[in-house]
Amino acid sequence: METKLQKLFGVLRWCGAAMIFAAAGTFLVQSWTEVGDVKRYLALLGMTLLLPAVSYVCGIRFQEGRSARVLLLTLLALVTIHGGLLGGFVLSQFGNAPPLEPIAQWVAPSQGAAIALVVGAALVLAPMMWAAFRVLARQHATLLTLAAGASHAVLLIPDRSASTAALSIAPIMVGTTWAALRVKPRALEPWLALASVAAPAFMIAARQVLFYDVTSALFGVLLASAGLGLFALGRKVGDRSIERVSIVPTLVSIVAFMEAMRLDWLSFSGHCMTYGLVAAAVLFGCAMASEGSRGFFIRTAAVLNAVLCTVALLIDPRPWASLEAIALGLTLMSVGFISGRRPSLYGGISLASLGFITQVAHAIEAFRPSGWLALAGLGLGVVALTAWLERRARAARTEGAGVKMSQDPAATLSQ
């Protein structure tokens, strides 16, 4: 019975927090035209001031720390709403944005009033944020306060272009990741406190999607941030499935970035090869950072590039695609030969053969360095690399034999 009561109390606490957050959220889009914007914001600020007071009563007077912590988490969530509204005040006096519906406008009477609102709110909210972090993550309160203050300050930038939004979200997510590595949260409450540092990024994304222009670069940043967050979360909780799912938004974000860069001068084959190389670099970076999923990321990079090479050679055969197919095919063949994996062995042979035939045909068709000279250069490189690897293997065998003889006195005497 006691357990059920505890669960009920927990549900009721979070229901109350949701009501408080929803009440504050109505300030973002409202139709209270009979009251000035400044008075409405001061009303929100006054409501926010009640949270630490009620939290103090719950924690000290009633000796109920869980209710107090829920209220402090609600306070941190409200700070993002404050940042959005203050950003509207700054935009109304210092920015130049397309007209919005009155329901989403926040207009300051003057530039001085906008500055005064920002400074006054910062002086009020900063100590409350520090107190909340002090309760939720005691040892890192100052660090989290500075990180949250910096991320919320980005909301004040008086520019609503898609490029500015993309450049604003990226440092917030990087700063949040850095703070997570420093704090290393283990319980739920520190995780939620850390989420408040990243909350401005979601505010910027939602604001841009709902009211302003959206570009491929912005989508790329959003997807890359989601991939980075999933990968970091998977590493933190030790869940390999979360780490591996992170490649989905990450790989799609590369497509968005390439679209934003407008690489029209590249052929279809060039687009495929560029995407494959960039994706391989990202996947190898993930492999180096993950021990449990290292093989998965490397295999994904190899399969993805093999597929892209094959598609490029079948649709738009070019020397670049042929050379990469040969190199990747020989690599897969070598791995399959050493490990005894027939799919890698036969797949590598097939890919290298397809690239070789395509490159020879190109060299016969046109007397260009991209044909015969590139093929000859790749052949010389393969032979040289083989010689170097053979030398390393021979040196390793010699060193191993020397160690074995030093450990076997009888063998040393016989010599």
Secondary structure, DSSP 8 states (H G I E B T S, - for coil): -HHHHHHHHHHHHHHHHHHHHHHHHTTTS---TTS-HHHHHHHHHHHHHHHHHHHHIIIIIS--HHHHHHHHHHHHHHHHHHHHHHHHHHHHHH-------GGG----SSHHHHHHHHHHHHHHHHHHHHHHHHHHSGGGHHHHHHHHHHHHHGGG-S---HHHHHHHHHHHHHHHHHHHHHH---SHHHHHHHHHHHHHHHHHHHHHHHHS---HHHHHHHHHHHHHHHHHHHHHHT-HHHHHHTHHHHHHHHHHHHHHHT-TTS-HHHHHHHHHHHHHHHHHHHHHH-STTHHHHHHHHHHHHHHHHHHHHHHS--HHHHHHHHHHHHHHHHHHHHHT-HHHHHHHHHHHHHHHHHHHHHHHH---IIIIIHHHHHHHHHHHHHHHHHHHHHHHHHHHHHHHHHH-HHHHHH-
